């Protein structure tokens, strides 16, 4: 299934993970690629939107985010972008090397790149400053209207990930779009603040 969650931002849900397509005028940017079953759903959504997928921005290299990377690269030849510290993990998981290596503070395809290692070495969040929307990857997940940290067994360094959650409050956003769970529209920063308080950060 897919639907427009914000003007020009489309959510594609597959099993337990979200992929987002972002309209950049004459083309689309995919934030992550989901599972190996998600490729057709992404291509179908792009066809219905009526614009080509030209860029794939990966928040990190885990297989529920890179599962359709090879399929999408083969079908669209989209440019793949990821943080430079995530390149080796992406190569290990997919056999593909990103075309663009990102760094903290870069502005790429209308997103400000926020390097937030902890879940993985090269985990990033992508901030769309125009719409004040933050794509958080797996830094936090949504459950029942609340934000939670990713279960510790899935993170390379859970304590570092906790520190990165607190740091996100410094960013200017109102919409929070997680890879797992429902997008929080209008109250994303408020819900993040509640999580920081619950964790005692």
Secondary structure, DSSP 8 states (H G I E B T S, - for coil): -EEEEETTEEEEEETTEEEEEEE-SSEEEEE---STT-HHHHHHHHHHHTSEEEEEE-S---HHHHTTHHHHHHHH--EEEEEGGGHHHHHHHHS---SEEE-TT-EETTEEEEE-TTSSTT-EEEEETTTTEEEEETSEEEETTEEEE--GGG-S-HHHHHHHHHHGGGS--SEEEESSS--B-S-HHHHHHHHHHHHT-
